[in-house]
């Protein structure tokens, strides 16, 4: 039996976007726009990305490409979904 491999939903690009790519990259052809706004921002230091905190306490993710990596970004975000659910859980 042939198993259908479904992976295309993990990657999308919006090349007409005025900000594409929104982070500097050597490989715009593999820049993933699926998580245009990173759902892991709320995890603070536990997001797993390349961030820094500014003097005013704001998290700056402009140096991060983790959610935008074609072959790993989706899987990384989904691996953190349980932590996001815990943040949203009504206590």
N, C-alpha and C positions, 0 to 999 in steps of 0.2 A: 504494500500500500504506500503510495506517495504522500509524504507529509508536506503540507504547505508551510513554507517558512514565511512568517509575517514579521517583518522588521521595518517596513517603510513608514509606519506610523511614528517611529522614533526620531524622524528627521524631517525638517521642512525649512525652506528658505523664503524670505520675502525680499528679494533683491530690489524691488521698487521702493522699499522703505527708505525714507530720507536719511536714516541713521545706519543703514546697512554698510558694512558690519559695525555694530555698536562698540566693539572692542577691537583694538589693533590686532591684525592677524596676518601671517605670511600665507595663509591658505583660505581665502574667502570662499572657495568652492566647497569646502567642507564645514563652513560655519553654520551651526544649527540655530535656527531662530525659534524652535519649539517653545523654549522657556524664555521668552523675550523679557519678562520680569521674573526673576528667580524666585521660585517658591521657597527656597531655603534661607532667604534673608532673615526670616523670623527666628531661625535657629541660632543666630548670633555666632559665637565661637565654635559651635558644633556643626556648622554647615559643611565643612570639609573643603572649602574653596580658598582662594588666594585673596584675602581681604585685609583691610587695615582699619583701625578706628582713627578718626580725625580728632583733633583737639577738643572739638565741641561734643564728642561722644557719638557722632554719627558713623555708622558702618559704611565704609567706602569699598565697593566691589568692582570698581573700574578696572582693576588689574586681574580680575578673575575671568577665566574662560571655561571653568568646569562644566556648567550646564550647556555650553555651546560646542563641546567636542562631539563630533559626529558619532563615533563608535562607543563612547563611554558616558556622555552627559546624561542621557535618559536613564540609564541603569543606575547611575550615582544618585540622581534625584529620587528615583523610586526606592532606593535602598534607605533613604532617610524619611520616607513617608510615615512610618510608625511614630517617629519623633514629632512630626508635624501634627499628627492626629492627637498625640498626647497634649500638645500645646493648646489645641482647640477643644479638648474634652471639658465638658461642664463638670465642675467639681461639686 
